[in-house]
């Protein structure tokens, strides 16, 4: 699935050895044993995390599989005491419905140094940077109680 979406230019290509090494960071959605979608949570040394390689099979899009994967990875990040999770995406509306807010790629030097240099769209990037901050949700919850 990762190779499929990378072939369409929707995700960065990943080498087989990279996928094998990082298989434990992936979450999948499935229906009766058939994998319908996947994504990974990449944790940077700084404690920042990225949801990447999100893809849902064409016949399963719009049925909550992508949302379930993202929410599972956010739960995993929260359990790891990560304060901020980001994505670079061409579909910002999807992630904004999950609570992500716009940010700037310039605030994500870890990502830029790691992946952007090898991206085929380096000089014509059309992805939007979004972040999910766990502290923000806590503040909103506290404000609603007060």
N, C-alpha and C positions, 0 to 999 in steps of 0.2 A: 504494500500500500504506500509506503514511503517513497519507493522508487516510482510508482505510478504518478503520484502528485508532483514529485520532482520533475518527472518527464514532461508534465504539463506546465512547468514553470511556477507552480503554486508554492512549492517548498524548496528549500535548498537541497541539492543532492547530498546524500550521505553515502560514504564508502561502506562496503559490507563489514569490514573489520570494526568500523565505528558503531554500526548498528548492533553487532554481536556484543561488543564491549558495553554498550549502554542499554541493552535489552531490559535490564532491571528498572530503568527509569521510565519505561513505557507503561501506559494504561491503555486498555482496549475496551471497546464496547462490543457486545456480541448478542446475537439473536439465535437461539437454539443451536449453539455451538459454532455458528458462522461469525467470524470477526467482521464487524460492520464499520469500525473506525478505530483510530489510534492517535496518540500524541505522547510526547515525553516531557518530563520535567528535568531540565538541566540546571544544576545548582553550581553557581560560581563560587570561587574561594571567598569572595566578599560577603557571602550570605544572600546575595541576590539570586533569584531563580527565574528561569525562562520556560514558558510553555512553547514547545516547538514541534514541528513535524505533525501538526494536527491535520488529519484527513478523515473523511467519512465517505464510504462507498456511495456512488451516485444514487443508487436506488434507495438509500437509507437517509439521505439528507432531509432536513426539516422535520425529523421525527424525534428529536431530543437526544440523539446519540452523541453529537458533538458537545452539547451542554453537559451531559452526564460525565463525559471524559474530563472536561475543563473543571467541573466542580470537584471531581475526585482528585485531580492534581492540586487544586487549591487546598483541599482538606489535607492532603499529604504535605504540602508546603507549610501550612499552619502548624501541623503536628511536629514539623522539624524546626519550629520557631523562626521561620523565614518571615521577614517583615514585608517584603515587596516581591511581587511576581510580575514580569512583563512579557509582552508579545510584540512582535513586528508582524503586521498583517495587512492584507488588501481588503479585508472584510471587517473593518472596525465596528460596525453596527452589531455584529454577532457578539463580540467580546464586551462591548459596552452594555449589552443586555445582561451580561454576567457580572457586572459591577466594575469593569475596568474603566479607567479614565485616561484621557489623552496625556501624553508626556512628550518629551523631546528625545530623539536619538542621541543628541549630544550629551544627555545625562546618563547614557548607557555605554560608557567606554569599554566595559568588559565585552559586550556583544560586538561592538564595532571592531575591536582588535581581534576577536576570535573568528568571526564568520564573514563580516562584510568584505574583507579583502578578497575572498574567493568567490564572491557572489557575481554571477554574470550580469546583474543589473547594478553593479557598484556605482556607475556614473549616471544612472537613470533610475534611481530607487523610487519606487512608488508605494512603498510600505509605510504604514502609519504605526507609530510607537504608542502603546497603551500600557498602563500599569494598574495593578491591583495592590492596594496597601491595606494590610490587615488592621493596622491601628485606626485607619479612617472609619472602618465599620464599627469598631469598639466605641469610638467617639460619638458616632451617630446613634448607636444603641443607648449610650449613656444620656445623650441629649433628649431622646424620646422618653426616657424614664423620668427625667427631672421635670 
